[in-house]
Amino acid sequence: MNSQLSIFNKRKILLYYNNRVTQDDAVAHWRQRSRSELKAARIFFGKKESDVYWEVLFHCHLAIELALKAEYIREKDRAAPFTHDLGELAEDLKIEWTADEQESLDEITDFGALSRYGDENWFASNATKSNAEQCLEKATQFLSKLLP
């Protein structure tokens, strides 16, 4: 594995990088993935099917997470932390966040986790068109602030 770097944890690969990847390459890759996740969220929202609104919440969370981690890598010149907490990631950056933005990041973090692990009651009351639409709007705003 002399041309690759992998980090293992109990036989599972957590990260995989080719050693020829620069920090700039990694930032560009994470930014592109962020844009792709937002695109996926828009596609699911466009289906207008109630059983996929949770997908919008999930992909919006992931889009913001990837954008924050790209900015972290760019700003700190090191790997992003292993967390899905958007507020925690945002706090580590030099960007000024409003109280509303911080609250939105916390809400979207919850949506991201619960869209995967919530029970049927959570889905019925939270994986809604209204929440999906608001989350999509907020994700779009965050990405416009984070991505060039």
N, CA, C and O of each residue as an XYZ file, in Angstrom:
592
protein
N       0.821     -1.209      0.000
C       0.000      0.000      0.000
C       0.854      1.258      0.000
O       0.466      2.254      0.610
N       1.963      1.246     -0.640
C       2.846      2.392     -0.593
C       2.295      3.620     -1.314
O       2.750      4.730     -1.036
N       1.351      3.472     -2.213
C       0.808      4.637     -2.900
C      -0.566      5.040     -2.367
O      -1.224      5.903     -2.950
N      -1.004      4.427     -1.270
C      -2.320      4.723     -0.735
C      -2.247      4.822      0.781
O      -1.385      4.218      1.419
N      -3.159      5.588      1.339
C      -3.262      5.689      2.781
C      -4.665      5.266      3.172
O      -5.648      5.813      2.672
N      -4.755      4.306      4.054
C      -6.047      3.889      4.579
C      -5.967      3.903      6.095
O      -4.934      3.559      6.669
N      -7.021      4.286      6.727
C      -7.110      4.239      8.178
C      -8.120      3.157      8.521
O      -9.272      3.217      8.091
N      -7.690      2.174      9.290
C      -8.542      1.046      9.631
C      -9.004      1.119     11.079
O      -8.283      1.607     11.949
N     -10.177      0.645     11.317
C     -10.734      0.533     12.653
C     -11.499     -0.777     12.697
O     -12.575     -0.902     12.111
N     -10.933     -1.756     13.400
C     -11.568     -3.066     13.510
C     -11.917     -3.637     12.136
O     -13.029     -4.111     11.899
N     -10.945     -3.577     11.253
C     -11.047     -4.130      9.905
C     -11.960     -3.363      8.967
O     -12.241     -3.844      7.869
N     -12.427     -2.207      9.351
C     -13.254     -1.398      8.472
C     -12.451     -0.170      8.055
O     -11.813      0.471      8.890
N     -12.484      0.149      6.786
C     -11.785      1.334      6.310
C     -12.618      2.562      6.654
O     -13.794      2.646      6.301
N     -11.996      3.512      7.348
C     -12.670      4.756      7.671
C     -12.360      5.831      6.637
O     -13.228      6.628      6.280
N     -11.140      5.849      6.166
C     -10.717      6.813      5.149
C      -9.870      6.105      4.125
O      -9.174      5.138      4.433
N      -9.932      6.583      2.926
C      -9.072      6.023      1.893
C      -8.613      7.174      1.011
O      -9.431      7.833      0.369
N      -7.318      7.417      0.977
C      -6.742      8.456      0.133
C      -5.559      7.892     -0.623
O      -4.794      7.086     -0.094
N      -5.421      8.312     -1.831
C      -4.239      8.038     -2.621
C      -3.206      9.089     -2.208
O      -3.560     10.261     -2.082
N      -1.961      8.716     -1.997
C      -0.993      9.683     -1.494
C      -0.664     10.786     -2.496
O       0.042     11.735     -2.151
N      -1.153     10.683     -3.708
C      -0.939     11.755     -4.682
C      -2.025     12.818     -4.597
O      -1.988     13.790     -5.352
N      -2.978     12.660     -3.709
C      -4.052     13.628     -3.546
C      -3.554     14.765     -2.661
O      -3.121     14.539     -1.531
N      -3.619     15.975     -3.178
C      -3.217     17.156     -2.402
C      -4.402     17.639     -1.570
O      -5.533     17.194     -1.766
N      -4.134     18.539     -0.653
C      -5.220     19.139      0.129
C      -6.194     19.849     -0.808
O      -7.408     19.776     -0.616
N      -5.662     20.538     -1.825
C      -6.537     21.214     -2.789
C      -7.430     20.216     -3.523
O      -8.607     20.485     -3.764
N      -6.861     19.061     -3.875
C      -7.653     18.004     -4.527
C      -8.762     17.518     -3.601
O      -9.904     17.332     -4.023
N      -8.411     17.316     -2.338
C      -9.397     16.833     -1.363
C     -10.515     17.858     -1.187
O     -11.690     17.493     -1.145
N     -10.159     19.126     -1.084
C     -11.170     20.184     -0.938
C     -12.089     20.197     -2.154
O     -13.309     20.262     -2.007
N     -11.519     20.137     -3.339
C     -12.325     20.143     -4.569
C     -13.262     18.936     -4.612
O     -14.424     19.057     -5.001
N     -12.747     17.768     -4.210
C     -13.555     16.553     -4.198
C     -14.728     16.678     -3.225
O     -15.861     16.351     -3.577
N     -14.465     17.143     -2.017
C     -15.521     17.273     -1.012
C     -16.541     18.326     -1.428
O     -17.737     18.163     -1.186
N     -16.076     19.403     -2.052
C     -17.013     20.423     -2.535
C     -17.914     19.862     -3.626
O     -19.119     20.113     -3.631
N     -17.337     19.109     -4.542
C     -18.143     18.516     -5.616
C     -19.154     17.522     -5.050
O     -20.303     17.485     -5.489
N     -18.733     16.730     -4.091
C     -19.676     15.792     -3.462
C     -20.790     16.557     -2.761
O     -21.942     16.122     -2.778
N     -20.466     17.683     -2.150
C     -21.478     18.508     -1.487
C     -22.528     18.970     -2.492
O     -23.730     18.868     -2.246
N     -22.057     19.478     -3.623
C     -22.990     19.918     -4.670
C     -23.854     18.755     -5.171
O     -25.045     18.928     -5.429
N     -23.254     17.586     -5.305
C     -24.001     16.404     -5.759
C     -25.070     16.000     -4.757
O     -26.166     15.600     -5.150
N     -24.768     16.098     -3.476
C     -25.756     15.761     -2.441
C     -26.921     16.739     -2.458
O     -28.071     16.341     -2.270
N     -26.627     18.021     -2.683
C     -27.712     18.996     -2.781
C     -28.566     18.706     -4.016
O     -29.789     18.840     -3.978
N     -27.926     18.315     -5.091
C     -28.657     17.931     -6.306
C     -29.571     16.737     -6.017
O     -30.724     16.722     -6.447
N     -29.065     15.751     -5.301
C     -29.883     14.590     -4.933
C     -31.087     15.021     -4.102
O     -32.198     14.536     -4.315
N     -30.867     15.931     -3.157
C     -31.975     16.426     -2.326
C     -33.045     17.075     -3.202
O     -34.239     16.860     -2.996
N     -32.611     17.866     -4.173
C     -33.573     18.519     -5.072
C     -34.349     17.501     -5.904
O     -35.551     17.654     -6.122
N     -33.665     16.475     -6.360
C     -34.336     15.424     -7.147
C     -35.405     14.735     -6.308
O     -36.531     14.546     -6.767
N     -35.053     14.357     -5.069
C     -36.043     13.708     -4.201
C     -37.203     14.642     -3.897
O     -38.356     14.211     -3.888
N     -36.914     15.918     -3.647
C     -37.996     16.862     -3.366
C     -38.911     16.996     -4.582
O     -40.132     17.083     -4.447
N     -38.310     17.011     -5.762
C     -39.081     17.146     -6.993
C     -40.020     15.986     -7.266
O     -40.966     16.128     -8.041
N     -39.779     14.851     -6.652
C     -40.662     13.693     -6.841
C     -42.035     13.932     -6.211
O     -43.026     13.322     -6.613
N     -42.082     14.824     -5.220
C     -43.343     15.169     -4.548
C     -44.053     13.936     -4.006
O     -45.275     13.808     -4.088
N     -43.250     13.030     -3.447
C     -43.788     11.809     -2.852
C     -43.467     11.817     -1.366
O     -42.307     11.961     -0.979
N     -44.476     11.664     -0.544
C     -44.294     11.796      0.903
C     -43.333     10.773      1.495
O     -42.731     11.025      2.539
N     -43.183      9.631      0.848
C     -42.309      8.610      1.422
C     -40.825      8.862      1.133
O     -39.987      8.063      1.553
N     -40.475      9.931      0.437
C     -39.052     10.226      0.199
C     -38.616     11.582      0.759
O     -37.488     12.010      0.514
N     -39.478     12.259      1.498
C     -39.057     13.548      2.073
C     -37.925     13.368      3.086
O     -37.125     14.281      3.290
N     -37.854     12.201      3.716
C     -36.738     11.943      4.626
C     -35.415     11.969      3.864
O     -34.389     12.368      4.414
N     -35.436     11.546      2.607
C     -34.230     11.556      1.772
C     -33.735     12.993      1.569
O     -32.530     13.243      1.553
N     -34.661     13.919      1.415
C     -34.287     15.328      1.267
C     -33.552     15.789      2.518
O     -32.506     16.432      2.428
N     -34.096     15.462      3.676
C     -33.463     15.853      4.943
C     -32.065     15.255      5.059
O     -31.120     15.942      5.446
N     -31.938     13.992      4.729
C     -30.654     13.305      4.810
C     -29.633     13.929      3.864
O     -28.514     14.231      4.278
N     -30.001     14.123      2.607
C     -29.051     14.638      1.620
C     -28.701     16.102      1.872
O     -27.581     16.523      1.581
N     -29.630     16.877      2.404
C     -29.305     18.268      2.779
C     -28.264     18.274      3.884
O     -27.302     19.040      3.830
N     -28.450     17.426      4.884
C     -27.472     17.333      5.966
C     -26.101     16.966      5.411
O     -25.098     17.592      5.754
N     -26.062     15.961      4.562
C     -24.789     15.502      4.022
C     -24.134     16.575      3.151
O     -22.914     16.737      3.184
N     -24.928     17.302      2.382
C     -24.382     18.379      1.546
C     -23.688     19.430      2.405
O     -22.580     19.864      2.092
N     -24.341     19.833      3.480
C     -23.752     20.840      4.363
C     -22.528     20.278      5.079
O     -21.510     20.959      5.200
N     -22.624     19.048      5.549
C     -21.488     18.415      6.231
C     -20.251     18.380      5.329
O     -19.154     18.724      5.767
N     -20.424     17.973      4.096
C     -19.296     17.896      3.168
C     -18.720     19.279      2.876
O     -17.502     19.437      2.784
N     -19.590     20.282      2.729
C     -19.112     21.645      2.482
C     -18.340     22.184      3.686
O     -17.299     22.820      3.524
N     -18.850     21.930      4.888
C     -18.149     22.360      6.102
C     -16.797     21.661      6.234
O     -15.800     22.284      6.599
N     -16.774     20.376      5.936
C     -15.516     19.636      6.034
C     -14.521     20.084      4.958
O     -13.316     20.122      5.210
N     -15.008     20.417      3.780
C     -14.115     20.953      2.744
C     -13.499     22.267      3.219
O     -12.303     22.499      3.046
N     -14.312     23.109      3.807
C     -13.803     24.390      4.311
C     -12.828     24.160      5.460
O     -11.823     24.862      5.570
N     -13.114     23.196      6.303
C     -12.209     22.865      7.407
C     -10.839     22.441      6.852
O      -9.803     22.917      7.316
N     -10.844     21.550      5.865
C      -9.595     21.089      5.268
C      -8.843     22.264      4.644
O      -7.629     22.386      4.808
N      -9.569     23.131      3.927
C      -8.944     24.285      3.285
C      -8.342     25.242      4.312
O      -7.219     25.724      4.160
N      -9.115     25.500      5.351
C      -8.714     26.480      6.355
C      -7.615     25.965      7.285
O      -6.671     26.690      7.599
N      -7.739     24.725      7.717
C      -6.822     24.178      8.734
C      -5.667     23.382      8.140
O      -4.691     23.098      8.833
N      -5.770     23.021      6.868
C      -4.752     22.222      6.187
C      -4.518     20.889      6.893
O      -3.384     20.442      7.064
N      -5.625     20.273      7.296
C      -5.568     18.928      7.888
C      -6.943     18.273      7.727
O      -7.929     18.927      7.385
N      -6.976     16.988      7.978
C      -8.221     16.234      7.816
C      -9.318     16.765      8.728
O      -9.054     17.217      9.842
N     -10.529     16.704      8.246
C     -11.689     17.135      9.027
C     -11.969     16.139     10.142
O     -11.656     14.956     10.014
N     -12.559     16.614     11.236
C     -12.866     15.707     12.347
C     -13.960     14.696     11.984
O     -14.788     14.931     11.104
N     -13.930     13.568     12.691
C     -14.941     12.527     12.511
C     -16.182     12.890     13.315
O     -16.351     12.442     14.449
N     -17.039     13.695     12.725
C     -18.296     14.065     13.360
C     -19.320     14.366     12.275
O     -18.972     14.737     11.154
N     -20.586     14.199     12.631
C     -21.678     14.573     11.734
C     -22.411     15.788     12.283
O     -23.418     16.216     11.719
N     -21.909     16.345     13.383
C     -22.529     17.489     14.044
C     -22.154     18.769     13.301
O     -21.018     19.235     13.385
N     -23.115     19.329     12.579
C     -22.849     20.511     11.764
C     -22.459     21.715     12.613
O     -21.590     22.494     12.222
N     -23.086     21.871     13.757
C     -22.746     22.987     14.639
C     -21.318     22.897     15.135
O     -20.609     23.901     15.200
N     -20.901     21.700     15.481
C     -19.528     21.479     15.940
C     -18.530     21.793     14.825
O     -17.510     22.438     15.067
N     -18.818     21.347     13.629
C     -17.939     21.630     12.490
C     -17.883     23.134     12.219
O     -16.808     23.683     11.978
N     -19.029     23.792     12.259
C     -19.098     25.226     11.969
C     -18.324     26.045     13.003
O     -17.676     27.033     12.659
N     -18.395     25.631     14.268
C     -17.684     26.354     15.335
C     -16.182     26.376     15.119
O     -15.508     27.323     15.524
N     -15.651     25.335     14.481
C     -14.211     25.232     14.265
C     -13.708     26.099     13.117
O     -12.501     26.185     12.889
N     -14.616     26.737     12.397
C     -14.222     27.553     11.249
C     -14.163     29.029     11.622
O     -14.722     29.445     12.637
N     -13.488     29.808     10.802
C     -13.344     31.249     11.035
C     -14.572     32.033     10.592
O     -14.624     33.249     10.779
N     -15.542     31.372     10.019
C     -16.745     32.028      9.512
C     -17.622     32.482     10.677
O     -17.787     31.766     11.664
N     -18.176     33.676     10.544
C     -19.128     34.187     11.534
C     -20.510     33.620     11.219
O     -20.990     33.723     10.090
N     -21.137     33.027     12.216
C     -22.463     32.448     12.039
C     -23.457     33.225     12.895
O     -23.158     33.571     14.037
N     -24.633     33.498     12.347
C     -25.678     34.144     13.128
C     -26.296     33.108     14.075
O     -26.093     31.904     13.916
N     -27.038     33.588     15.040
C     -27.731     32.678     15.962
C     -28.731     31.817     15.190
O     -28.887     30.632     15.486
N     -29.407     32.405     14.203
C     -30.353     31.639     13.382
C     -29.642     30.544     12.597
O     -30.152     29.430     12.484
N     -28.461     30.857     12.052
C     -27.710     29.850     11.311
C     -27.259     28.722     12.226
O     -27.330     27.552     11.849
N     -26.800     29.060     13.413
C     -26.383     28.033     14.367
C     -27.553     27.144     14.746
O     -27.409     25.925     14.841
N     -28.696     27.743     14.960
C     -29.900     26.965     15.290
C     -30.290     26.055     14.129
O     -30.667     24.902     14.338
N     -30.199     26.573     12.912
C     -30.519     25.772     11.723
C     -29.559     24.597     11.579
O     -29.978     23.491     11.238
N     -28.267     24.830     11.838
C     -27.290     23.743     11.749
C     -27.612     22.634     12.754
O     -27.499     21.449     12.439
N     -28.013     23.029     13.958
C     -28.385     22.033     14.968
C     -29.637     21.262     14.546
O     -29.708     20.044     14.709
N     -30.608     21.972     14.011
C     -31.846     21.322     13.556
C     -31.561     20.357     12.404
O     -32.086     19.244     12.379
N     -30.734     20.782     11.458
C     -30.424     19.936     10.309
C     -29.581     18.734     10.737
O     -29.697     17.657     10.151
N     -28.737     18.910     11.751
C     -27.989     17.771     12.306
C     -28.968     16.725     12.831
O     -28.811     15.533     12.566
N     -29.971     17.171     13.572
C     -30.982     16.237     14.081
C     -31.724     15.556     12.942
O     -31.949     14.346     12.973
N     -32.106     16.341     11.933
C     -32.786     15.760     10.777
C     -31.908     14.712     10.100
O     -32.394     13.657      9.693
N     -30.614     15.005      9.982
C     -29.705     14.074      9.324
C     -29.643     12.731     10.023
O     -29.676     11.682      9.379
N     -29.554     12.769     11.344
C     -29.476     11.518     12.105
C     -30.825     10.803     12.149
O     -30.909      9.596     11.920
N     -31.861     11.552     12.442
C     -33.167     10.917     12.616
C     -33.793     10.484     11.295
O     -34.660      9.609     11.278
N     -33.365     11.084     10.196
C     -33.882     10.619      8.898
C     -33.387      9.214      8.596
O     -33.961      8.512      7.763
N     -32.319      8.805      9.274
C     -31.833      7.430      9.129
C     -32.329      6.530     10.248
O     -32.603      5.353     10.018
N     -32.447      7.064     11.451
C     -32.687      6.215     12.621
C     -33.981      6.511     13.376
O     -34.268      5.858     14.380
N     -34.758      7.476     12.917
C     -36.004      7.806     13.613
C     -37.048      6.711     13.470
O     -37.003      5.903     12.543
N     -37.977      6.701     14.395
C     -39.040      5.698     14.328
C     -40.190      6.211     13.457
O     -40.138      7.327     12.940
N     -41.216      5.392     13.303
C     -42.324      5.763     12.412
C     -43.040      7.024     12.875
O     -43.544      7.784     12.049
N     -43.094      7.258     14.191
C     -43.723      8.486     14.683
C     -42.911      9.717     14.276
O     -43.471     10.745     13.894
N     -41.571      9.597     14.364
C     -40.724     10.716     13.950
C     -40.937     11.000     12.464
O     -41.102     12.153     12.066
N     -40.934      9.953     11.652
C     -41.118     10.132     10.216
C     -42.454     10.798      9.915
O     -42.524     11.701      9.081
N     -43.513     10.360     10.587
C     -44.848     10.896     10.333
C     -44.928     12.388     10.649
O     -45.607     13.136      9.947
N     -44.238     12.820     11.700
C     -44.356     14.221     12.101
C     -43.227     15.116     11.593
O     -43.361     16.339     11.629
N     -42.126     14.542     11.124
C     -40.979     15.372     10.731
C     -40.533     15.226      9.286
O     -40.039     16.192      8.704
N     -40.688     14.072      8.697
C     -40.271     13.872      7.307
C     -41.404     14.344      6.396
O     -42.020     13.561      5.672
N     -41.654     15.649      6.458
C     -42.786     16.255      5.767
C     -42.313     17.139      4.615
O     -41.143     17.512      4.530
N     -43.242     17.455      3.747
C     -42.933     18.349      2.626
C     -42.445     19.697      3.144
O     -41.475     20.249      2.626
N     -43.105     20.220      4.153
C     -42.734     21.525      4.704
C     -41.307     21.516      5.247
O     -40.514     22.405      4.934
N     -40.983     20.518      6.056
C     -39.621     20.428      6.604
C     -38.590     20.200      5.501
O     -37.499     20.769      5.539
N     -38.934     19.375      4.527
C     -38.016     19.109      3.418
C     -37.756     20.394      2.632
O     -36.620     20.687      2.261
N     -38.818     21.152      2.385
C     -38.669     22.403      1.634
C     -37.804     23.411      2.400
O     -36.918     24.041      1.823
N     -38.065     23.558      3.691
C     -37.270     24.484      4.512
C     -35.810     24.041      4.593
O     -34.898     24.863      4.507
N     -35.602     22.751      4.757
C     -34.246     22.221      4.851
C     -33.496     22.438      3.537
O     -32.313     22.777      3.543
N     -34.168     22.247      2.440
C     -33.566     22.458      1.121
C     -33.186     23.925      0.926
O     -32.116     24.226      0.397
N     -34.048     24.824      1.346
C     -33.746     26.253      1.256
C     -32.530     26.609      2.113
O     -31.640     27.337      1.672
N     -32.502     26.093      3.326
C     -31.376     26.383      4.224
C     -30.074     25.780      3.701
O     -29.022     26.417      3.763
N     -30.146     24.566      3.193
C     -28.941     23.926      2.652
C     -28.406     24.734      1.476
O     -27.196     24.923      1.345
N     -29.300     25.206      0.631
C     -28.888     26.033     -0.507
C     -28.186     27.293     -0.023
O     -27.165     27.689     -0.585
N     -28.722     27.924      1.011
C     -28.110     29.132      1.572
C     -26.739     28.830      2.180
O     -25.785     29.582      1.981
N     -26.652     27.735      2.915
C     -25.350     27.384      3.524
C     -24.311     27.097      2.456
O     -23.167     27.539      2.567
N     -24.696     26.368      1.432
C     -23.727     26.061      0.378
C     -23.304     27.304     -0.381
O     -22.155     27.402     -0.811
N     -24.218     28.262     -0.554
C     -23.831     29.502     -1.235
C     -22.830     30.294     -0.385
O     -22.031     31.062     -0.919
N     -22.876     30.108      0.911
C     -21.939     30.783      1.808
C     -20.602     30.035      1.876
O     -19.552     30.660      2.030
N     -20.634     28.709      1.761
C     -19.440     27.884      1.959
C     -18.669     27.551      0.682
O     -17.453     27.366      0.720
N     -19.367     27.475     -0.436
C     -18.721     27.026     -1.668
C     -18.489     28.198     -2.617
O     -19.339     29.078     -2.752
N     -17.323     28.199     -3.275
C     -17.052     29.293     -4.228
C     -17.896     29.145     -5.482
O     -17.802     29.970     -6.390
